[in-house]
Amino acid sequence: MKKMRLHASFCTLAISGTLLLLPVVVNAEQAPDAPQIEAKSWILMDYASGHVLAEANADDRLDPASLTKMMSSYVIGQALKSGKITRDDMVTVGTDAWATGNPILKGSSLMFLKPGDRIPVSELNKGIVIQSGNDASIALADYVAGSQDAFVGLMNNYVRALGLKNTHFKTVHGLDAEGQYSTARDMALIGQALIRDVPEEYALNKEKSFTFNNITQRNRNRLLWSSNLKVDGIKTGHTAGAGNNLVASATEGDMRLISVVMGAATDSIRFRESEKLLTWGFRFFETVTPIKADAPFNQQRVWFGDRNEVNLGVAKDVALTIPKGQMKNLKATFTLSTPSLQAPLKKYQPVGTIDFQLEGKTIAQQPLVVLEPVAEGSFFSRIVDYVMMKLNGWFGQWFS
């Protein structure tokens, strides 16, 4: 392993193309402990870096309630994005989406659909996201997948695709069902995926009300009206089994945070505690991007190639969450995974690790990759490089 240090340098795990984030070291003078949160489980995550700023019982399996609709929304967003359905498609409402004929829906959040209604996908989608309509969830699930069971299958396929370890869905709407569970951590990751993968779908979450059939309902996420935070999502949830849940996301400048509070005792507590978490995160932390995608970070000698040097960097922007004001103290080193680089090299091929440090401790690691392909050189140039490598091994850098 060849290790090198640069002023404000950076490092990678050659086995992975994803950012590995480690606990941020925070001096007590820089940030106080996270606030005490009145809930069974909670987490605060930076959207861009994926870094968890604070958590408690974040992997406990709990009833998600209507937070389930975040995954329903993700499935619908992906279906729209791929062109499998369009916003203008007309959906015929079945009897299973009729609250009067389906006792499971009695007393729950509804869009107030009737059998035989023909409603555009766009309207049903707003009914799910803004009004938390359980009947709308059923109607659109039937249209997208043919049945509720098939749609739940799609939801759980995405659970696996997103790498969620402690989530399993049994319903399209989130009403209590045996064997249905999720966690604060997994819900934060679903929120992150919504924002990243289906931004047009996510944008519905900031709408404060929706009117259907002359009935106007307000978005249940009261943080959308907060004067202290710029909240634009995501979802409330409440059932007798779950208690009061809330996934919230807010922005401040270039920073976005996602908070999850599950199992709060009352409706007001979930909003109050979520606001506390988000305010604390924005006040004491910041998101920085020390290395941009495709920007050369370092140059290295290449042997047996059609060029002598290659630029190394990262394939995607590197976002880090650090205590506010600490950017000037951010350092980085990089380590090559082999003693030398030899052609051929593919674009974005991992060749080492960038290691980000604060106060001498690693806070994140990122793959160091080749930024442009390097083909093999001519037969003659490879012979010359072979001789030069031998001389370099004997006499050091004089011949490199």
N, C-alpha and C positions, 0 to 999 in steps of 0.2 A: 504494500500500500504506500503510495507516495503522498505525503501530507505537505501542504503548503499554506503559508499564512500571508495574507495581504492586509493592508489597512482597511478596515471595514470590509472584510471578505465574507464568503458564504459557502455551505456544504450539502451533499445528497446521499440518499440510499439508492444504490444502483438497481436494487430489486424492485423499486416502486416509482411510478410517475406521479404519486400524490404527495402532498405536503404532510409531513409528520409533525404534529404539534405536541410540545411537551409543556408541563406546567410553567407558567410565567413566574419568574422570581420577582416578587414585589417587596421593596423595602417598606417597613411599617410607616416611615415618614412620607412615603409617596401615596399610599392609598390605605384607607381603613378596611377592616374586614367587611365582607358582604353583609348587607342587612339581614336580620332575622326575619324569616318568612313564615307566615302562618298557613301552612299547607302540608299535605302528606308528602309531596314530592315537587321539586322545582329545579330549574336550570336556567342559566343565562349564557348565550352563545353568540359570538361574533359571526355574522353571516359570511363575510368575505373569507376569513381565515379558517372558520370552523372551530376556533379556539373557545373552549369553555372557560368563562371567567369565574363562575361560581355554580355550585350545585349541591343538592341534598337529596338522597334517596332517588337519584335520577334514573336508576335502572330497576326500580320497583314496578312490577306489573300491576296496573290499575285499570279500571273501566275508563275508556276514552270518552264515552258519551258522544256528543256531536262533533268532537274533534275528529271523529271518524270521517266526517265530510271533507276534511282536508285531503284525505287520500282519494275519496270519490271525485273531488274537484281535480286532483292531479290526473286521474284516469281520463276524465272528460277532456281536460286540457290537452293531453297527449293525443286523444282521438281527433280533436279539432286540428291540432298541429299537423298530424299526419294526413289529414283530408278524409279520414274514414267517415266523419260526419261534418256537417257545416252548421253554422249558427242559424241559417234560414230553414233548415230541415223542419218539417212539421211532424210533431209527435202526437199520436193518438193516445190519450190517457186510458189505462186499463182499470179494471175494478180493484186490483190490488193496491192502487195508489189513491183509492177513495176512502177517506177517513171514516165515513159513515158505515162502510162495508168492511173495514179492516180494523178490528178491535185493538190491534197493536198500536195503531196511530192515535187512539182516543186520548185527548188532552195534551197531545204533543205539539210541537211547532209545525205549522202547516202553511202551505200556499193556498189551500182551499180549492183543490182540483175536483172535478167531477168526471165520472166515466164518459168517454166519448169526446171530451174536449180535445180540440186540435190546437196545439200550442207550439210556437217555435222553440228550438233548442236554446236559443239565446235567453228567452224568458224563463224557461225552466232552470237554466243554469243560474240566473240571478236569484231565482227562488231558493235554490240550494245555498248559494254563497251568502246572500244578503239576508234572506228571511229564515235560513236554516230549516227550510221546508222538508219534512220527512217524506211527504207525499211526492214532492218534486224529485227527491232523490230516487224514489222507486220508479217513477215514470221515466226518468232519463236513463236509469240503469237498464230498464227493460229495453229501451230503444238502442242503447250503445251495444249491449251484449246479448240481448234476446231474453234474458231473465235476470232476476236478482242474484241467483246463485252463480251464474256465469260472470256477472259483474264483480261479485266478491272474489271470484277466482282471479280476475284481472288485478284487483286491489292487492291480493296476496302475492301475485307474481311481481308486482312493483315493490312490495316489501322486500322480497329476496333480491331484486335487482339493485335496490338502494342499500343493501347490506344491513338492514334493520334486524337486530338480534332478538328483540323482545316485543314483537308486535304480531298480532294475528287478528284478522277481521272476520266476523261472522255475519255482519249486516252492512247494508249500503248507507245507513243513516246514523247508526251509533246508539240506538235504543238498547238498553241492557240485554245482553245475550250471553249465556254460559259459554266460556271458552274464548270470548273476545277480550283482548287486552292490548295495552301499549304502555309506554313509559314516557317520562318527560324528555329523556334524551332522544328517543326515536321520534317524538312529535316535533322536536326542534329540527331534526334532520329532514322530516317531511316538509316542514315549513321552508327550510333552505332549498329543497328540491323544487317546490312550487315556484319560488321566486326566481331561481336559476333557470329551470327547464321550460316553464310555461308562463312567462311574464304577462302575456295578455290575459290569461286566466286569473293570475294572481291579482291583476289590477282591479278586478271586481270587488275585492275585499275592502277597498277604501270607500266604496259607495255607501252613503249613510242611510239610504232608504230605497224601497222599491215598491211600486204600485202595480197590483195585478187585480183585474176584475173590480176596479174601484175600491180596493182595499189597500191602504198604504201601511207598510210595516217598516219600522226602523231597524237598522243593523243593531244586533244585540251587543256588539263590541263598543261599549261606551267610551273606551279610550280614544276612539276616532274623534271625539269632541274635546280631547284634552288640550288645554292651552299651554301645558308645560312640555309636551312631547309631540313630535311629528309621527304619529302612529298611522299606518296604512293597512293594517291587518292584525290578526288573521282570523281567529275563530274562538267562540265561546262554546261551552258544553256543560250540560247539567242533566243528571238523572238521579234517582234515589240512590242507586248503587255507586255512582261516580262522585257525587258531591258537585262542587263547582270548579270547572276547569277553564283555563284561558291560555291560548297561545297568542302572543302579541309580537308585532315587529314594528320598529321605529327607526328613523334615520336622523342623523345629525351630521351635516356636511357630507363627507365621503364615507362615513361610518354607518353601518346598519347592525342592529342587535335584534336577537330573537329571544324572547323570554317564554317560559312555560311554567304555569302554576297548575298543579293538579290536586284535587281533593281538598279545596278550601271549604271552610264551614258555611260561608254565606256568599251570596252574589257580590256584595260590596267588598268583601275581603279579597276576592280574586283580582278585582281591579286595583285596589289599593296596593296589594303586594306586588303585582306586576309593574305598576308605576314606580314603586320603590326600587325594584331590580333594575329597570331600564335607566332610571335617573342616576343610580350609582355607577352603572357601567359607562355611561356617556361622560360622567364627571371625572372619572379617574383613569380611563383608558382611551387609547386611540388606535385606529387601524392605519398602518403604513405599508407602502409598497416599495421596498428597497431595490428590487430588481424587476424589470419589465420583461415580458416575453420577447424573445428574439434579440434582445439588446446584449451585445458582447460583454461578458463579465470577466473573461480571461482568455488569453491565447496560449496554446500549447503546441509544441513541436510534434509533427506527425511523421512517422517513418513509412517508407515504401509507398507513398502516395503521389498524386499528381500535383500536390502542393506541399510546402514545408511546414505550414502552420494552419491551425484551425481555430475558429472562435468557439468558445464554450459559454453556455448560459443556461437559461431555463425555458421550458416549452410554454409555460403559462405564467402570467403575472404572479409574483409571490406576495401574498398579503399576510401581514403579521399583526398581532394584537399585542401592544406593549403599554406599560404605564405611561401616562401623559408626560411629555417632556423628555423622554428617554431615547428618542431617535438618535441624538448626538452620541449616545453611549453604545449604540448597537454595533457589534463587531461580527465578522464572519471569517471562517476559514474554509478552505476546500480541500478535499482528499480525493485523489485519483484512485480508482479501483484496480488499476494495473500500473506497473512501473513505467510503461511508455504507451503512447497511442500509435497504433499501426493500422494502415489502410488495408481493406476498405472500411469506411465509417459511414453509417446511415444518418440522415438528418434525424435529430431528436434521440439518437442512441445514447443511453445513459453511460457515462464514463466515470462517474464519481459522485461525491456528496458535498453539498454546501451546508455548513453548520453555522446557525445564527446564535449569537451569544449576548447576554446581558449580565454584567457583574461576574463574568467568568463562567457562567453556567449556560448550557445549551437550552434554548427555548423553542427551537424548531429546526428541522432538517428538510432539505429539498434536493431532488436529483439534479446533478450537473449533467447537461446534455450537449451533444454536438449540434451546432446551429446550422451547419451546411454540410452536405455530403462530401466525402473525399473518396475519389476513385483510386484504384491502384495506379502507380506510375508506370512508366515504360520499363522494359527489361533492364536497360542500361542504368536508369536512375535507381532501380531497386538494388542493383549490384553495388552502386556507389553508397546507397544508404546502409547496406549490410556492412560494408567496410567501415563506414563512419560510426555505426553502432558499436562495432568491435573496438574501435579506437576510443570511442567515448567511454566504454566500459573500462578500458585500461587507464585512460588519462583524464577522465572527468569531463567537464563541460567545454573544454577547449575545442573539441571537434564537433559539438552538437550544432 
